[in-house]
Amino acid sequence: MKGKVRAAEETRQQRTRTLQGQIESTEKAIRKLQREDVALAKGSGQARKLPPHERVERRQRVRFRLHQKNRRLAMLRARLEAAENHQGPPSLCFGSRKLFRAQFHLAENGYASHDEWLQAWRKARSDSFFCLGSKDEAGGNQTCTLFPDGTLRLRVPNALAGEYGTHVLIRGVRFAYGQDVLGAALAAGQAISYRFVRKDGTWYLYATTERMPAPVVTHRQAGAVGVDLNPGLVAVAEIDRSGNPVGTRHIPLQIQGRRREQVLATLGEAVADVVAWAKAAGKPVVVERLDFRTKKARLREVSDRHARRLSHFAYACFHALLLSRAEREGVEVITVNPAFTSVIGKVKFMARYGLSPHAAAAVAIARRGLRFGERLRSGNARPLPARNRGRHVWSDWRRILPGVRGRKLTHALYERPSEGGPGRGVPLSATVPAGVGSHGPERDGLAWVPGCDPPARTVGSAVRPA
């Protein structure tokens, strides 16, 4: 019960934040439409190129959209006020509110009488029950106890003891996943909680316990593996202890248009590959600390293409799967601030090592996890006035950010001259220099280049164990 109340309270808080984001995006859209309306009325800007009749028609459409946006803004503000003025604990309804309201419209919902609805209501309210465990009790749970031979003993309520006895024994209980974890929990005397759920006339049993943490097998002194998650792929880059990239990889993610189960399976396979690579290299995984809840609340005011891409961006699910898998495998996960990792990768590492923009961003993420500084290249750096020399280096990256946005500007970075090198723009050869032994199959064209100390080496790709 406490968990449901806490979840409902968190949902209410998230609802308030979502409404605030929707209000901000709607106000921004209104200001944009107001500027467009003024420009059409005066015939200034792009509007001066339009014929008079087309300008009038477009202004009518803009004013209609502006009217609808104002209506939506008033509705959102009313909802936000109601959410903020809500007092007391959140309301809970066991059996669903939809089924509860069905009693007032029996015929429309397929019920012949109120007694028939009452039977369905009671069945829905009793489709699950929970047995809370404790480490102070025998077997981790006094109400429901699992024995090593697979026998489950369930305590019967006193009201039903005369009909079924004090306990019910269920033999041959085996879990398809996590049976070894439950065995270790029973041996260690840990608390085990059980949930019984009825679905389609069949009872399902779920067991919950605390997994013993695996010993950490990665070391920051060896380097790091950076992960850059994008809507269509996962870019992974490995760096050594000096911050030089030694391998990159792209893992495709086909999740758009798929069901939730398929998305989870695809993300799980990508996470398994990343963790296997990091464990084999003995290096921690570095990921960005991202939160797309605010942006997803504003999808109404962006283009359809961008809205589809952002709505399918399952970062929270990917991050949760990564933490769970890494904890089981003993791989450390480092979370860093995502500020300017993309622009740093484009400017500093993309052309120099012949990487894609996403792989270069993964290199910047991995370096940030090891606390490497990222100063501007000499071609971008300029002497600062004395009043600005105490600012953080991110202020410099913010200054050049508009100059590297867009696909054309990204390609132009490959043609920039190198400091003390033969030039940029040509992807590096995948041939390992003489005297450097190969460590497995080649990766995305990354090998030795003058100025890379120690020499970079191609290393083997991580293969998910069977």
FIZAFI-262568 format. One record per residue (C-alpha): residue number from 0; residue in one letter; x, y, z. Coordinates in Angstrom, 2 decimals, decimal comma. Example, Ala and Ser with C-alpha at 12.3 -4.5 7.8 and 13.67 -1.06 7.14 Angstrom:
<sites>
> 0  A  12,30  -4,50  7,80
> 1  S  13,67  -1,06  7,14
</sites>
This chain:
<sites>
> 0  M  0,00  0,00  0,00
> 1  K  2,81  2,41  0,87
> 2  G  4,45  1,70  -2,47
> 3  K  1,24  2,44  -4,37
> 4  V  0,73  5,69  -2,46
> 5  R  4,32  6,74  -3,13
> 6  A  3,98  5,86  -6,83
> 7  A  0,75  7,85  -7,09
> 8  E  2,40  10,85  -5,43
> 9  E  5,34  10,69  -7,83
> 10  T  2,92  10,45  -10,75
> 11  R  1,12  13,56  -9,54
> 12  Q  4,38  15,49  -9,26
> 13  Q  5,42  14,36  -12,73
> 14  R  2,03  15,46  -14,04
> 15  T  2,63  18,93  -12,62
> 16  R  6,06  19,16  -14,28
> 17  T  4,58  17,96  -17,58
> 18  L  1,88  20,64  -17,48
> 19  Q  4,49  23,30  -16,75
> 20  G  6,52  22,19  -19,76
> 21  Q  3,44  22,17  -21,99
> 22  I  2,54  25,68  -20,84
> 23  E  6,05  26,96  -21,62
> 24  S  6,04  25,40  -25,10
> 25  T  2,55  26,76  -25,84
> 26  E  3,56  30,27  -24,74
> 27  K  6,61  30,05  -27,00
> 28  A  4,42  29,00  -29,94
> 29  I  2,03  31,89  -29,23
> 30  R  4,88  34,42  -29,29
> 31  K  6,08  33,00  -32,60
> 32  L  2,60  33,23  -34,12
> 33  Q  2,22  36,80  -32,85
> 34  R  5,46  37,83  -34,57
> 35  E  4,30  36,13  -37,77
> 36  D  0,95  37,92  -37,56
> 37  V  2,64  41,31  -37,18
> 38  A  4,96  40,59  -40,10
> 39  L  2,03  39,61  -42,33
> 40  A  0,09  42,72  -41,32
> 41  K  3,03  45,04  -42,11
> 42  G  4,27  43,09  -45,12
> 43  S  7,78  42,89  -43,70
> 44  G  10,35  40,10  -43,72
> 45  Q  9,45  37,04  -45,76
> 46  A  5,86  38,29  -46,06
> 47  R  6,86  41,02  -48,52
> 48  K  7,50  38,35  -51,18
> 49  L  3,89  37,12  -51,03
> 50  P  1,08  38,48  -53,22
> 51  P  -1,52  40,55  -51,32
> 52  H  -4,30  37,95  -51,56
> 53  E  -2,03  35,13  -50,37
> 54  R  -0,80  37,30  -47,52
> 55  V  -4,39  37,86  -46,38
> 56  E  -5,20  34,15  -46,50
> 57  R  -2,07  33,21  -44,59
> 58  R  -2,77  35,81  -41,94
> 59  Q  -6,26  34,39  -41,46
> 60  R  -4,77  30,93  -40,89
> 61  V  -2,19  32,33  -38,47
> 62  R  -4,83  34,20  -36,48
> 63  F  -6,99  31,06  -36,28
> 64  R  -4,02  29,04  -34,99
> 65  L  -3,25  31,83  -32,53
> 66  H  -6,83  31,68  -31,24
> 67  Q  -6,62  27,90  -30,75
> 68  K  -3,28  28,19  -28,97
> 69  N  -4,73  30,73  -26,54
> 70  R  -7,61  28,37  -25,79
> 71  R  -5,19  25,52  -25,16
> 72  L  -3,06  27,73  -22,91
> 73  A  -6,09  28,60  -20,78
> 74  M  -7,00  24,91  -20,48
> 75  L  -3,45  23,93  -19,45
> 76  R  -3,30  26,69  -16,85
> 77  A  -6,61  25,50  -15,37
> 78  R  -5,31  21,93  -15,17
> 79  L  -2,09  23,09  -13,53
> 80  E  -4,00  25,13  -10,96
> 81  A  -6,19  22,13  -10,12
> 82  A  -3,13  19,89  -9,77
> 83  E  -1,31  22,36  -7,51
> 84  N  -4,39  22,92  -5,32
> 85  H  -4,96  19,21  -4,72
> 86  Q  -4,70  18,47  -1,01
> 87  G  -4,44  15,24  0,92
> 88  P  -3,15  11,83  -0,09
> 89  P  -3,64  10,61  -3,67
> 90  S  -6,74  8,55  -4,43
> 91  L  -6,37  4,84  -5,20
> 92  C  -8,93  2,48  -6,72
> 93  F  -8,34  -1,28  -6,59
> 94  G  -10,16  -2,85  -9,50
> 95  S  -9,81  0,18  -11,84
> 96  R  -11,93  3,30  -12,01
> 97  K  -13,29  2,23  -15,39
> 98  L  -14,88  -0,89  -13,92
> 99  F  -16,16  1,08  -10,93
> 100  R  -17,97  3,57  -13,17
> 101  A  -19,45  0,73  -15,22
> 102  Q  -22,02  0,08  -12,48
> 103  F  -23,80  3,31  -13,42
> 104  H  -24,17  2,20  -17,07
> 105  L  -24,73  -1,55  -16,87
> 106  A  -26,28  -2,14  -20,29
> 107  E  -23,66  -0,10  -22,15
> 108  N  -20,89  -2,16  -20,52
> 109  G  -22,45  -5,58  -21,10
> 110  Y  -23,89  -6,33  -17,63
> 111  A  -27,40  -7,71  -17,23
> 112  S  -27,72  -6,74  -13,56
> 113  H  -25,88  -5,08  -10,74
> 114  D  -25,12  -8,47  -9,18
> 115  E  -23,26  -9,51  -12,33
> 116  W  -21,21  -6,34  -12,20
> 117  L  -20,56  -6,87  -8,47
> 118  Q  -19,17  -10,34  -9,16
> 119  A  -16,80  -8,94  -11,79
> 120  W  -15,83  -6,12  -9,42
> 121  R  -14,93  -8,48  -6,59
> 122  K  -12,96  -10,71  -8,94
> 123  A  -10,96  -7,74  -10,25
> 124  R  -10,19  -6,55  -6,72
> 125  S  -8,91  -9,97  -5,67
> 126  D  -6,72  -10,79  -8,69
> 127  S  -3,46  -10,33  -6,77
> 128  F  -1,99  -10,31  -3,28
> 129  F  1,46  -9,58  -1,88
> 130  C  3,46  -11,28  0,88
> 131  L  6,13  -8,99  2,32
> 132  G  9,34  -10,71  3,37
> 133  S  11,73  -10,03  6,24
> 134  K  15,25  -11,24  6,94
> 135  D  14,28  -11,88  10,57
> 136  E  11,79  -14,60  9,55
> 137  A  12,52  -18,21  8,64
> 138  G  13,01  -18,62  4,90
> 139  G  12,89  -14,85  4,44
> 140  N  9,08  -14,80  4,69
> 141  Q  6,75  -16,14  7,36
> 142  T  3,56  -15,90  5,30
> 143  C  4,95  -17,51  2,15
> 144  T  8,06  -19,69  2,46
> 145  L  10,05  -21,35  -0,33
> 146  F  12,13  -24,40  0,60
> 147  P  15,26  -25,60  -1,24
> 148  D  13,42  -28,68  -2,60
> 149  G  10,97  -26,43  -4,50
> 150  T  8,08  -26,63  -2,03
> 151  L  6,17  -23,40  -1,41
> 152  R  4,25  -23,09  1,87
> 153  L  1,51  -20,47  1,94
> 154  R  -0,15  -19,34  5,18
> 155  V  -3,97  -19,42  4,96
> 156  P  -6,00  -16,56  6,53
> 157  N  -7,82  -17,45  9,73
> 158  A  -11,21  -17,03  8,04
> 159  L  -10,37  -19,86  5,60
> 160  A  -8,38  -22,08  7,97
> 161  G  -11,40  -24,29  8,70
> 162  E  -11,78  -25,14  5,00
> 163  Y  -8,16  -25,33  3,80
> 164  G  -6,13  -25,74  6,99
> 165  T  -3,50  -23,40  8,34
> 166  H  -1,11  -23,86  5,38
> 167  V  -1,26  -24,81  1,71
> 168  L  1,70  -26,63  0,15
> 169  I  2,60  -26,11  -3,52
> 170  R  5,28  -28,54  -4,72
> 171  G  7,66  -28,36  -7,65
> 172  V  8,00  -24,59  -7,81
> 173  R  10,80  -23,58  -10,20
> 174  F  11,52  -20,15  -11,65
> 175  A  12,61  -19,85  -15,27
> 176  Y  14,95  -16,99  -14,39
> 177  G  16,77  -16,17  -11,17
> 178  Q  16,52  -19,57  -9,51
> 179  D  20,18  -19,36  -8,50
> 180  V  19,59  -15,90  -7,01
> 181  L  16,73  -17,23  -4,87
> 182  G  18,87  -20,16  -3,75
> 183  A  21,62  -17,80  -2,64
> 184  A  19,07  -15,60  -0,85
> 185  L  17,66  -18,61  1,04
> 186  A  21,14  -19,71  2,06
> 187  A  22,06  -16,20  3,23
> 188  G  18,78  -15,67  5,13
> 189  Q  17,72  -12,66  3,06
> 190  A  14,20  -11,31  2,84
> 191  I  12,12  -12,64  -0,06
> 192  S  8,78  -11,10  -1,04
> 193  Y  6,20  -12,87  -3,19
> 194  R  3,41  -11,54  -5,38
> 195  F  0,59  -13,75  -6,67
> 196  V  -1,17  -12,46  -9,81
> 197  R  -4,15  -14,04  -11,57
> 198  K  -4,25  -13,70  -15,36
> 199  D  -6,77  -15,47  -17,60
> 200  G  -7,64  -17,97  -14,90
> 201  T  -4,00  -18,84  -14,11
> 202  W  -2,00  -17,78  -11,06
> 203  Y  1,53  -16,44  -11,60
> 204  L  4,14  -16,14  -8,86
> 205  Y  6,74  -13,35  -8,73
> 206  A  9,58  -13,39  -6,20
> 207  T  11,58  -10,31  -5,21
> 208  T  14,85  -10,27  -3,29
> 209  E  18,08  -8,30  -3,16
> 210  R  20,76  -9,61  -5,48
> 211  M  24,20  -9,91  -3,97
> 212  P  26,44  -7,39  -5,78
> 213  A  29,09  -8,89  -8,00
> 214  P  32,70  -7,83  -7,37
> 215  V  33,78  -4,95  -9,61
> 216  V  36,21  -6,19  -12,27
> 217  T  36,81  -2,86  -14,05
> 218  H  39,35  -0,17  -13,22
> 219  R  39,41  3,49  -14,20
> 220  Q  43,19  3,36  -14,43
> 221  A  42,84  1,18  -17,54
> 222  G  40,62  3,62  -19,44
> 223  A  36,90  3,78  -20,15
> 224  V  34,18  2,83  -22,63
> 225  G  31,96  5,75  -23,66
> 226  V  28,38  5,25  -24,85
> 227  D  26,46  7,79  -26,95
> 228  L  22,80  6,81  -27,30
> 229  N  20,97  8,12  -30,37
> 230  P  17,47  7,48  -31,77
> 231  G  18,76  4,98  -34,36
> 232  L  22,01  3,64  -32,98
> 233  V  24,36  3,32  -30,03
> 234  A  27,88  4,63  -30,61
> 235  V  30,52  3,04  -28,39
> 236  A  34,14  4,17  -28,07
> 237  E  36,96  2,77  -25,96
> 238  I  39,83  4,94  -24,73
> 239  D  43,03  4,09  -22,92
> 240  R  44,25  5,59  -19,67
> 241  S  45,76  8,54  -21,57
> 242  G  42,42  9,44  -23,16
> 243  N  43,28  8,24  -26,67
> 244  P  40,62  6,24  -28,56
> 245  V  41,55  2,64  -29,31
> 246  G  38,31  1,32  -30,79
> 247  T  34,81  2,32  -31,84
> 248  R  31,63  0,52  -32,77
> 249  H  28,09  1,32  -33,91
> 250  I  25,21  -0,84  -32,65
> 251  P  22,00  -0,27  -34,67
> 252  L  18,73  0,19  -32,79
> 253  Q  15,59  -0,55  -34,81
> 254  I  12,91  0,45  -32,31
> 255  Q  10,60  2,76  -34,25
> 256  G  7,23  1,18  -34,95
> 257  R  7,86  -1,82  -32,69
> 258  R  5,97  -3,12  -29,69
> 259  R  7,22  -2,53  -26,16
> 260  E  8,44  -6,13  -25,81
> 261  Q  10,42  -5,84  -29,04
> 262  V  11,94  -2,53  -27,94
> 263  L  13,02  -4,04  -24,62
> 264  A  14,59  -7,02  -26,40
> 265  T  16,49  -4,76  -28,81
> 266  L  17,76  -2,51  -26,04
> 267  G  18,70  -5,54  -23,93
> 268  E  20,84  -6,98  -26,73
> 269  A  22,63  -3,65  -27,21
> 270  V  23,24  -3,35  -23,46
> 271  A  24,60  -6,90  -23,33
> 272  D  27,10  -6,10  -26,11
> 273  V  28,26  -2,90  -24,40
> 274  V  28,71  -4,55  -21,00
> 275  A  30,49  -7,56  -22,53
> 276  W  32,93  -5,23  -24,28
> 277  A  33,61  -3,23  -21,12
> 278  K  34,06  -6,37  -19,02
> 279  A  36,48  -7,90  -21,52
> 280  A  38,49  -4,67  -21,62
> 281  G  38,37  -4,23  -17,84
> 282  K  37,14  -0,65  -18,18
> 283  P  34,06  1,12  -16,76
> 284  V  31,15  2,30  -18,90
> 285  V  30,51  6,06  -19,14
> 286  V  27,05  7,34  -20,12
> 287  E  25,36  10,72  -20,17
> 288  R  22,86  11,88  -17,56
> 289  L  19,89  12,71  -19,79
> 290  D  16,25  13,51  -19,03
> 291  F  13,83  13,79  -21,93
> 292  R  10,63  14,05  -19,92
> 293  T  10,45  17,81  -20,39
> 294  K  11,13  17,63  -24,12
> 295  K  8,60  14,85  -24,62
> 296  A  5,99  17,02  -22,93
> 297  R  6,47  19,59  -25,73
> 298  L  6,09  17,28  -28,72
> 299  R  2,90  19,09  -29,77
> 300  E  4,85  22,20  -30,78
> 301  V  7,61  20,53  -32,84
> 302  S  7,62  18,98  -36,30
> 303  D  6,09  15,56  -36,86
> 304  R  9,43  14,02  -37,83
> 305  H  11,19  15,32  -34,74
> 306  A  8,27  14,29  -32,54
> 307  R  8,38  10,71  -33,85
> 308  R  12,12  10,46  -33,28
> 309  L  11,92  11,88  -29,77
> 310  S  8,91  9,82  -28,71
> 311  H  10,77  6,60  -29,59
> 312  F  13,92  7,70  -27,73
> 313  A  13,90  5,24  -24,83
> 314  Y  16,84  6,60  -22,84
> 315  A  15,38  5,88  -19,40
> 316  C  14,76  2,24  -20,32
> 317  F  18,26  1,90  -21,81
> 318  H  19,87  3,41  -18,72
> 319  A  17,91  1,13  -16,36
> 320  L  18,86  -1,97  -18,37
> 321  L  22,50  -0,86  -18,44
> 322  L  22,67  -0,36  -14,67
> 323  S  21,05  -3,73  -14,00
> 324  R  23,28  -5,63  -16,42
> 325  A  26,46  -3,88  -15,32
> 326  E  25,75  -4,61  -11,65
> 327  R  25,32  -8,31  -12,42
> 328  E  28,56  -8,43  -14,41
> 329  G  30,64  -6,33  -12,00
> 330  V  31,11  -3,42  -14,42
> 331  E  31,21  0,11  -13,02
> 332  V  28,91  2,69  -14,63
> 333  I  29,92  6,37  -14,55
> 334  T  27,29  9,03  -15,28
> 335  V  28,47  12,42  -16,58
> 336  N  26,99  15,77  -17,56
> 337  P  26,04  15,73  -21,27
> 338  A  26,92  19,38  -21,91
> 339  F  28,68  19,97  -25,26
> 340  T  29,87  16,37  -25,74
> 341  S  28,67  16,37  -29,36
> 342  V  30,40  19,61  -30,33
> 343  I  33,59  18,57  -28,51
> 344  G  33,63  15,29  -30,41
> 345  K  33,06  16,99  -33,76
> 346  V  35,75  19,62  -33,30
> 347  K  38,48  17,62  -31,54
> 348  F  38,18  13,94  -32,47
> 349  M  35,98  13,43  -35,54
> 350  A  38,40  14,49  -38,29
> 351  R  41,57  13,59  -36,43
> 352  Y  40,67  9,92  -36,04
> 353  G  38,27  9,56  -38,98
> 354  L  35,28  8,93  -36,75
> 355  S  31,58  9,50  -37,22
> 356  P  30,03  12,36  -35,21
> 357  H  28,38  9,87  -32,85
> 358  A  31,58  7,89  -32,26
> 359  A  33,47  11,14  -31,67
> 360  A  30,84  12,14  -29,09
> 361  A  31,32  8,75  -27,39
> 362  V  35,05  9,51  -27,15
> 363  A  34,28  12,85  -25,48
> 364  I  31,90  11,11  -23,06
> 365  A  34,52  8,51  -22,12
> 366  R  37,16  11,21  -21,55
> 367  R  34,78  13,20  -19,36
> 368  G  34,18  10,08  -17,25
> 369  L  37,92  9,99  -16,53
> 370  R  37,91  13,75  -15,79
> 371  F  40,00  14,82  -18,77
> 372  G  39,83  18,51  -19,62
> 373  E  38,59  19,60  -23,05
> 374  R  40,14  22,84  -24,20
> 375  L  39,51  24,32  -27,62
> 376  R  41,88  23,56  -30,46
> 377  S  44,39  26,25  -31,29
> 378  G  42,47  26,95  -34,50
> 379  N  39,39  27,90  -32,48
> 380  A  40,93  29,41  -29,36
> 381  R  41,33  33,17  -29,07
> 382  P  42,92  35,24  -26,30
> 383  L  40,23  36,18  -23,81
> 384  P  39,86  39,57  -22,15
> 385  A  41,04  39,68  -18,56
> 386  R  37,45  39,91  -17,30
> 387  N  36,56  36,58  -18,97
> 388  R  39,61  34,46  -18,18
> 389  G  38,02  33,03  -15,05
> 390  R  35,07  31,54  -16,92
> 391  H  34,60  27,82  -17,37
> 392  V  35,83  26,29  -20,61
> 393  W  32,25  25,34  -21,48
> 394  S  31,56  29,02  -22,20
> 395  D  34,04  28,73  -25,10
> 396  W  32,30  25,63  -26,44
> 397  R  28,96  27,44  -26,18
> 398  R  30,39  30,24  -28,29
> 399  I  31,36  27,98  -31,20
> 400  L  28,30  25,71  -30,96
> 401  P  26,26  27,56  -33,66
> 402  G  29,16  27,16  -36,09
> 403  V  29,18  23,34  -36,01
> 404  R  25,46  22,59  -36,11
> 405  G  23,94  21,05  -39,18
> 406  R  25,02  18,31  -41,55
> 407  K  26,90  20,57  -43,98
> 408  L  28,92  22,20  -41,22
> 409  T  29,72  18,77  -39,77
> 410  H  31,13  17,58  -43,11
> 411  A  33,11  20,81  -43,43
> 412  L  34,99  19,98  -40,24
> 413  Y  36,70  17,09  -42,06
> 414  E  38,40  19,57  -44,40
> 415  R  40,00  21,69  -41,70
> 416  P  43,81  21,79  -41,63
> 417  S  45,61  19,93  -38,87
> 418  E  48,06  21,48  -36,44
> 419  G  51,41  19,94  -37,35
> 420  G  49,84  17,15  -39,40
> 421  P  49,27  16,27  -43,07
> 422  G  45,66  17,42  -43,01
> 423  R  42,20  16,31  -41,99
> 424  G  39,30  14,75  -43,77
> 425  V  40,78  11,38  -44,79
> 426  P  39,64  8,45  -42,58
> 427  L  42,52  6,74  -40,89
> 428  S  43,72  3,39  -42,18
> 429  A  42,68  0,27  -40,30
> 430  T  46,16  -1,20  -40,72
> 431  V  48,05  -1,78  -37,49
> 432  P  51,58  -0,29  -37,60
> 433  A  54,57  -2,57  -37,68
> 434  G  55,52  -3,95  -34,31
> 435  V  52,05  -3,58  -32,83
> 436  G  50,20  -6,88  -32,48
> 437  S  46,54  -7,15  -33,43
> 438  H  44,05  -7,78  -30,66
> 439  G  41,22  -9,16  -32,79
> 440  P  39,03  -8,15  -35,73
> 441  E  39,22  -4,59  -36,98
> 442  R  36,74  -1,91  -35,99
> 443  D  35,57  1,28  -37,64
> 444  G  38,81  2,30  -39,35
> 445  L  40,72  3,39  -36,25
> 446  A  44,49  2,84  -36,05
> 447  W  47,75  4,66  -35,42
> 448  V  48,19  8,30  -36,32
> 449  P  51,14  10,64  -35,62
> 450  G  50,59  12,45  -32,37
> 451  C  48,59  9,64  -30,78
> 452  D  50,64  8,52  -27,79
> 453  P  50,66  5,62  -27,09
> 454  P  49,86  4,25  -30,59
> 455  A  46,22  3,27  -30,98
> 456  R  45,47  -0,35  -31,77
> 457  T  42,48  -2,09  -33,24
> 458  V  40,95  -4,43  -30,70
> 459  G  38,39  -7,22  -30,89
> 460  S  34,68  -6,59  -30,87
> 461  A  32,69  -7,75  -27,89
> 462  V  30,57  -10,80  -28,63
> 463  R  27,55  -11,54  -26,52
> 464  P  27,99  -14,94  -24,85
> 465  A  25,50  -17,62  -25,80
</sites>
